[in-house]
Amino acid sequence: MVFPRAFQSYVPRTYCVEDHVYGIIVITAGRETVVIRGRQSGKWSFPKGHGEPTEQPLDAALRELKEETGITFKKGQLPGDELRFKSGTYFVFYLEDKLDLCPEDTTEVMDCMWIPLHRLPYLTGNMDLTTFTRRVDSDALFNRINLCR
């Protein structure tokens, strides 16, 4: 069955889709976020990756966050927001303080770091990071997730 053209870019929220990535944007009280540098591309991005067809999007994103940064969230903790870009869905989480970064998957991740949100446009970023810096009002996003805590 072929979907009408208007629905061909539809991405369900209940399970992972093969050509879509799922990631996490972590924002601290100090308005910093964590980014990773891909070994293959050399570009900075938010922690993200592909999910398995049987995996739920949030579970895939949390798994990728742990693999790429070492950060884990408590089971059942919900994101404060969700952002969708052409190639990826990102769940936004709030942290009071920065956590130590310790990537588990060093074959894909060259480096990771905390960076102030206002410095993101100065990084050589992937498509989703660039889209975030151009289209998302980070102050408004910070205020929304801060209210959800």
N, C-alpha and C positions, 0 to 999 in steps of 0.2 A: 504494500500500500504506500502510495506517495502522498505526503502531506501537501496541501496548497502552499504556494510560495510564501505567503504571509506567515506561515507557521514553521517554516523550515529552520529558522534560527531559534526556535523554542527550546529552552533547556529546563527540564523538570527539576523540582526541588526535592524530590523523594529518593532519587538514586543518581549515581554518577554517569556522565556521558563521556564517551571515549575521547572526543576531540576538544574537551573543555578542561580547564584547570580549576582547582579549588585551593584557596589560600586563606591566610590569616593576616590581618593588619592589627598589630598590637600598638596601642597608644597609652603612654604613661601620663601620670599627673603632670609631669614636666614637659608635656607635649613632644615627647620623643617617640620614635617608632623603630622597629628592628627591620633591617634589610639584609639580604644575603647576596653574595656575588657568585654567579654561576661559573663553574670551572670551564664549561664549553664555550659560553658566549662572552664571558668576561664582563657582563652587564649586571647591574644591581637590580634586584626585584624584591617584592615581598615574598616571604616563604610560601611556596605553593607547589602543586604537582597534580598529577593525574590520579583519579580514583579508580577503584575496581568497580565493575558493573553492579556488584552486589552490595557495594559500600554506599552509605549515605554521604551526601556532600560535606556536612559538618565533620563527620568522622574522618573523612579523607583529608580535610584541611587540617584538623588537629594532629593527625598522624604525620603529615608533612611538616608541620611546625616543629614537632618533637624531633624528627629526623634531621631537620636543617638548622635548628637553633638550640635544641635541648630543652626548650620551654614546654611545660605541660600545664594544662588547666585542669581543675577539679572536674570529675565526672558530673555531668548535669549542669555545669556552668554554661549559661547561654550568652551568645554574642549580643552586644549592644546595638548592632546595625549590620546590614548586609549591603554590599556594593556589587553591582554586576557590570562587567565590561564585556566587550565583544568576545574575548577568548577565556574569560575567567570570572568566577564568583568568589568574592572575598568576604569573610566574616570579620567584623571589627570587635575586638576585645579591649577592655580597659584594665590596666594594671596601675596600682598605686606607685610602685617603685620599679626601676629596672631590675631585671634578673640577670644572673651570669649567663653568658652564651657559650654553649659547648656543642657544636654540630656533631651529630652522630654519623652523618653521611658525607664524608669528606671526598668521595669520588665525584659528587655533583657540586658540592659547595666549596668554593675557594676561600671565602671569608664571610663573616657576618659581623654586624655592628649596630649599635644604637645611634640614631641620628635625629636631630631636631626636625620636626615636620617642615619648617620653613627652609631647610637646607636640601630637601629632596630634589628640587628642580636643578640643582647643580651637579647631580650624579649622572653618569652615563647609565641610563636605566632601560629596562625592557619596555615593551609596548604598554603593559598595564601600569607600570610605575609612572611612565610618561603621561598616560591618560589620567591617572589619579591627580598628578600635579597640575594638569591643565583644566580639569573639569570639576574637581571636588574642592569645596570650601572647607579646608581642614579645621578652621575655627568652629564652624557650624557643626561639623562632624564630632569634634571634641565635646562640644556642649551637649549634643544629643546622647552620646554614649555616657557622658558624665552624669546625665539625668537618670539613666537606666540603672545605675548601680544600686 
